[in-house]
Amino acid sequence: MLPANIEVNIDRVAIKQYIEKRLDEEVREVFFLIDLKKMSELLCMSERYITDELLHDPRVRICEVRRNRKRWWKYKPLIQAIEEIVSEW
């Protein structure tokens, strides 16, 4: 029997990107509250666009939590509300 030569090429950048993507997906499930900056990052929309188009909707305002001048939104109900709003566009 002939000895087998096995060569494995590893793309470290692709593996790192895959791991970061999976971690991001797992962390997203753990969120309870998010702020406008994180919302902008998750939705791939600018903070101004979110403020103008989404935050004035009553379905989103229900999810809002305020303390002094800081605002947060409950993650799971917010995502459901945004899905409803976007499906109406």
For each residue, the residues with C-beta under 8 A, 3 or more apart:
1:
2:
3:
4:
5:
6:
7:
8:
9:
10: 15
11: 14 15
12: 15 16
13: 16 17
14: 11 17 18
15: 10 11 12 18 19
16: 12 13 19 20
17: 13 14 20 21
18: 14 15 21 22
19: 15 16 22 23
20: 16 17 23 24
21: 17 18 24 25
22: 18 19 25 26
23: 19 20 26 27
24: 20 21 27 28
25: 21 22 28 29
26: 22 23 29 30
27: 23 24 30 31
28: 24 25 31 42
29: 25 26
30: 26 27
31: 27 28 34 38 75
32: 74 75
33: 65 72 73 74 75
34: 31 38 39 42 72 73 75 78
35: 38 39 70 71 72 73
36: 39 40 47 50 51 71
37: 40 41 47
38: 31 34 35 41 42
39: 34 35 36 42 43 47 50 73 78
40: 36 37 43 45 46 47 50
41: 37 38 44
42: 28 34 38 39
43: 39 40 50 82
44: 41
45: 40 49 50
46: 40 49 50
47: 36 37 39 40 50 51
48: 51 52
49: 45 46 52 53
50: 36 39 40 43 45 46 47 53 54 55
51: 36 47 48 54 55
52: 48 49 55 56
53: 49 50 56
54: 50 51 57 60 82 85
55: 50 51 52 60 61 64
56: 52 53 60 61
57: 54 60 61 81 85
58: 61 62
59: 62 63 81 84 85
60: 54 55 56 57 63 64 73 78 81 82 85
61: 55 56 57 58 64
62: 58 59 77 81
63: 59 60 73 74 77 78 81
64: 55 60 61 71 72 73
65: 33 71 72 73 74
66: 70 71 72
67: 70
68:
69:
70: 35 66 67
71: 35 36 64 65 66
72: 33 34 35 64 65 66
73: 33 34 35 39 60 63 64 65 78
74: 32 33 63 65 77 78
75: 31 32 33 34 78 79
76: 79 80
77: 62 63 74 80 81
78: 34 39 60 63 73 74 75 81 82
79: 75 76 82 83
80: 76 77 83 84
81: 57 59 60 62 63 77 78 84 85
82: 43 54 60 78 79 85 86
83: 79 80 86 87
84: 59 80 81 87 88
85: 54 57 59 60 81 82 88 89
86: 82 83 89
87: 83 84
88: 84 85
89: 85 86
